[in-house]
Amino acid sequence: MALIGRLFVVFFAFLVACMVAGMIVVGAVLFPEFSDLGSGPIDPGALNIVLGFGFIFISGFALLPALIVVLVTEAFYIRSVLTYAIGGGLVGLACYLGLIPFDPDTLCFDGIVRRHLEIMTGAGIVAGFIYWMIAGRNAGAWREPPRPLPSLPPLPSHSPPPQSPPPSTG
């Protein structure tokens, strides 16, 4: 039963981490647009649509690499925040490199944009930290047996009832 609850926590933490990573990616990519004061305010409806697509993009591409990180950390009871930050950075890196064409003849990626690589890696690090805050701090705890309830002290048996003090004359 604890495993089912843990799966819900992991799924919720993954969704929240993807939402934050999507917001970071969209905000960083659109930053030149935000800094141009001559274009006027950005339409909130359009921004919400872009954020939604960013969330879908991040969660779709990050599912398999993030699942590998989650399985390893759950299996080995790894609860370090640094592990989740590094894992998130690697997931962000894998998501970005998965979109870049790879040339097998020269064994290199063609067309890497350094700024985009940094944005995806940074968003992955923040997403790993968010995941750690929600679910990673208790990784593997679902396998531990529940703690027994503390037992109450035994009640005294055959003890005389308490006596009242003698009346004082005074």
Beta strands, then each sheet from edge to edge (+ up, - down):
strand 1: 102-103
strand 2: 108-109
sheet 1: 1+ 2-
end
